[in-house]
Amino acid sequence: MATESAMKAPFTKYVEYLNDLNEKRERVVKASRDVTMNSKKVIFQVHRMSKYNKEEVLQKAEKDLAAVTNQYMSRLVKELQGTDFWKLRRAYSPGIQEYVEAATFCGFCKNGTLLTLDEINNTLLPLSDPSLQPLQINILDYLLGLADLTGELMRLAIGRISDGELEFAQKICRFARDIYRELTLVVPHMDDSHDMKTKMEIMLQSVMKIENACFSVHVRGSEYIPLLGSDDPGSFLVGVADIEL
Amino acid sequence: MQFIKPAFRNACYCYYYTITRSLNPNPFILVSLPTSPFLTLQSFRPSFSTFSFFSSDVMAGGGGDNSVPPLSHSLEKQFDAFRSQLEESGTLRERIRNVVSEIESATRLMYASLLLVHQSRPTPELLEKAKSQIGVLKEKYKQLAEILGGCPGQYYRYHGDWRSETQSVVSLLTFMHWLETGSLLEHKEAEEKLGLNSSEFGLDVEDYLIGVCFMSNELPRYVVNQVTAGDYDCPRKVLKFLTDLHAAFRMLNLRNDFLRKKFDGMKYDLRRVEEVYYDVKIRGLTPNGEPVGNQGVEA
């Protein structure tokens, strides 16, 4: 009995520690899930863009993104103080990645450039009062989020092509390529590069899909032309003669 | 002649489509057209300029590499910064791993000394030898704390690098402590032994608990060998300790993680010790090495 009671006291402390930790983790996971869900909505909103309603769609997307920041990201701030930021990274990383994806996606559609980590982190600064450490996304989650961005860019490019916005599609193509190229140099230095390596493969596929789509339009643009360059020029001339009438 | 007209309509459609929907035609038109009879048709001339406007764009986009889009520069700058930051943390990790591998070899020496316990060597002597490594460990953990001193709050970023080694250290420390005192080394005591404090470089509670589970894995073997060597009171003591330990662990609300798995394993240690205790008891073997009852029957 003596050992049992002697053991109980310290274990009560461990119980408390584990309970607190698990509850906190649970809260972080929930917040992360909300961030994920609502960031996905922002991404969908951006995809609703068409040639004519760009401004208005992007404005709504930005508003939604700001709401994600203020309502859901803010919940993470006080949970991730001190060492908890890295300790609970697994719990919040998926949400942050999705958030980065949404933010950079919006940013690209609006400005045509990559929203940098510093820019994103600056928008997070106002979330915390001065007594708390501000929540600052780490490089790893930013890069993981960027890797996912290419998938969305691919969808966007396909959408733009079917909408006839070829220039935009090509811009997307260049952008996705740039990101892929830059990431290849960074990936080997990442902490747990395993996750990232699979993402890189998917990324390359997305980039190639965009390229192939651009290629198809490019080639098909000329598909109308075979009539012009067909080996029966006479018939074509006859056709043209018609137009002169 | 009849079939030509629809073909032409297509061509015409293509032409209008191109202009109105700004679908980019192939830049090759520019190359191929002059050689085609089409060239002679002045009426189509104006459209060429439209084509060429779009096609140059296609060249830039499709070809890509011959033009440097303005966004590349800032992009590159950010990624260069990332790379150097990540390289830095890579170097840090390298340093951590070097220290951890030294921790590991010190732990191995400790473990090797402690293994003699199964060969019934006098415990104080081998404990002395094992303890000599604690100083080394203390020094190494101090080095780890120093390495991490430069990046506050990042203990858990690199935690994985010393996690399992630290768990082994804890298991040995608690085993030694139990051999000496028969009681469980507390988390705080373990931290003190290693010269750690939670304000800079602490001992993670989960690592401590997992270490204790590892220590429990060692007990069945210990009991078996002690009994073989004639210590018939050992199973009772171990059983008591392990039962209490198991009861204490049951207080924890565990998640489905490694600690949970280790805790689930503990009941097998407990069962094994119970079996040994039963075997000894049923045969009436007494603590002083003399079987109770009729020795003749046993022989």
Interface residues (C-beta under 8 A of the other chain):
Chain A: T3 E4 A6 M7 K8 P10 F11 T12 K13 Y14 V15 Y17 L18 N19 N22 G82 T83 D84 F85 W86 K87 R89 G112 T113 L114 T116 L117 D118 I139 L143 G164 L166 E167 A169 Q170 K171 C173 R174 F175 R177 D178 I179 E182 L183 L185 V186 H189 M190 D191 C214 F215 V217 H218 V219 G221 S222 Y224 I225 L227 L228 G229 P233 S235 F236 L237 V238 G239 V240 D242 I243 E244
Chain B: M1 I4 K5 A7 F8 N10 A11 C12 Y13 C14 Y15 Y17 T18 R21 S22 L23 N24 P25 N26 F28 I29 S32 L33 S36 P37 F38 L41 S43 F44 F54 D57 V58 A60 G61 G62 G64 P69 L71 S72 S74 L75 E76 Q78 F79 F82 R83 Q85 L86 E87 S89 G90 R93 G153 Q154 Y155 Y156 R157 H159 G182 S183 L184 E186 H187 K188 V205 E206 Y208 L209 K240 F241 D244 L245 A247 A248 F249 M251 L252 N253 L254 R255
